[in-house]
Amino acid sequence: MPSFEITPIGTVRNDRTDVQDTDNWGAVRSTITIDERFGEACLQGLEGFSHVEVLFIFDQFPDHGDYREPRPYRGRSDLPPVGVFAGRGPRRPNRIGVTCCAIESVHGRELTVVGLDAVSGTPVIDLKPTMVEFLPVNTRQPDWVSRMMSEYFQP
């Protein structure tokens, strides 16, 4: 398969630095500074949206290499084993993360969001405004996911 090179568009800055601290992201305020190559107006228009999808790289996690065997989600023995594409965590082939975050402010090349589950220094590879027409309806998930995620976005 062909490979692709991706150059980050910006970087996350916040108070979270421990990649093992995986819950309570709901009140985390992050500023994403966009690279100057995009100019001061690169975020213009984004202030009209309430949310933005942030695509980023889990660059501070080791690459596990072998993804063939299902593993208990988040390494928890009380959760069922799942294949690599049935989870959203950093153990994945291209280590790409995506989170829908509330937009707090837009100033030049700086975007401040709330609820981004990426530690400080994380490279951002893209931003997409959240549009109602792209949101799914009738979403379902296993009960264990709701139990496991109950504290993930708590403040």
Solvent accessible surface area in square Angstrom, and as a share of the most:
residue,aa,sasa,rsa
1,M,230,1.03
2,P,105,0.66
3,S,106,0.68
4,F,172,0.71
5,E,164,0.73
6,I,91,0.46
7,T,82,0.48
8,P,56,0.35
9,I,30,0.15
10,G,7,0.07
11,T,42,0.24
12,V,0,0.00
13,R,134,0.49
14,N,23,0.12
15,D,145,0.75
16,R,32,0.12
17,T,102,0.59
18,D,78,0.40
19,V,31,0.18
20,Q,136,0.61
21,D,66,0.34
22,T,57,0.33
23,D,42,0.22
24,N,62,0.32
25,W,11,0.04
26,G,21,0.20
27,A,57,0.44
28,V,18,0.10
29,R,133,0.49
30,S,1,0.00
31,T,36,0.21
32,I,0,0.00
33,T,47,0.27
34,I,5,0.03
35,D,56,0.29
36,E,133,0.59
37,R,128,0.47
38,F,86,0.36
39,G,31,0.30
40,E,118,0.53
41,A,67,0.52
42,C,51,0.30
43,L,12,0.06
44,Q,147,0.65
45,G,38,0.36
46,L,15,0.07
47,E,110,0.49
48,G,69,0.67
49,F,70,0.29
50,S,78,0.50
51,H,69,0.31
52,V,0,0.00
53,E,53,0.24
54,V,0,0.00
55,L,39,0.19
56,F,2,0.01
57,I,36,0.18
58,F,27,0.11
59,D,65,0.33
60,Q,77,0.34
61,F,42,0.18
62,P,97,0.61
63,D,90,0.47
64,H,91,0.41
65,G,54,0.52
66,D,65,0.34
67,Y,38,0.14
68,R,202,0.74
69,E,121,0.54
70,P,72,0.45
71,R,91,0.33
72,P,54,0.34
73,Y,32,0.12
74,R,85,0.31
75,G,67,0.64
76,R,93,0.34
77,S,113,0.73
78,D,102,0.53
79,L,12,0.06
80,P,52,0.33
81,P,86,0.54
82,V,24,0.14
83,G,33,0.31
84,V,16,0.09
85,F,159,0.66
86,A,66,0.51
87,G,14,0.13
88,R,160,0.58
89,G,28,0.27
90,P,38,0.24
91,R,51,0.19
92,R,40,0.15
93,P,58,0.36
94,N,111,0.57
95,R,62,0.22
96,I,61,0.31
97,G,3,0.03
98,V,55,0.32
99,T,8,0.05
100,C,66,0.39
101,C,1,0.01
102,A,37,0.29
103,I,28,0.14
104,E,82,0.37
105,S,31,0.20
106,V,28,0.16
107,H,130,0.58
108,G,35,0.34
109,R,56,0.20
110,E,83,0.37
111,L,0,0.00
112,T,18,0.10
113,V,0,0.00
114,V,38,0.22
115,G,7,0.06
116,L,0,0.00
117,D,23,0.12
118,A,5,0.04
119,V,12,0.07
120,S,24,0.16
121,G,26,0.25
122,T,4,0.02
123,P,22,0.14
124,V,0,0.00
125,I,21,0.11
126,D,54,0.28
127,L,27,0.13
128,K,100,0.42
129,P,44,0.28
130,T,22,0.13
131,M,76,0.34
132,V,119,0.68
133,E,152,0.68
134,F,160,0.67
135,L,93,0.46
136,P,101,0.64
137,V,124,0.71
138,N,147,0.75
139,T,103,0.60
140,R,223,0.81
141,Q,96,0.43
142,P,72,0.45
143,D,111,0.58
144,W,38,0.13
145,V,29,0.17
146,S,61,0.39
147,R,159,0.58
148,M,9,0.04
149,M,64,0.28
150,S,67,0.43
151,E,99,0.44
152,Y,32,0.12
153,F,92,0.38
154,Q,90,0.40
155,P,116,0.73
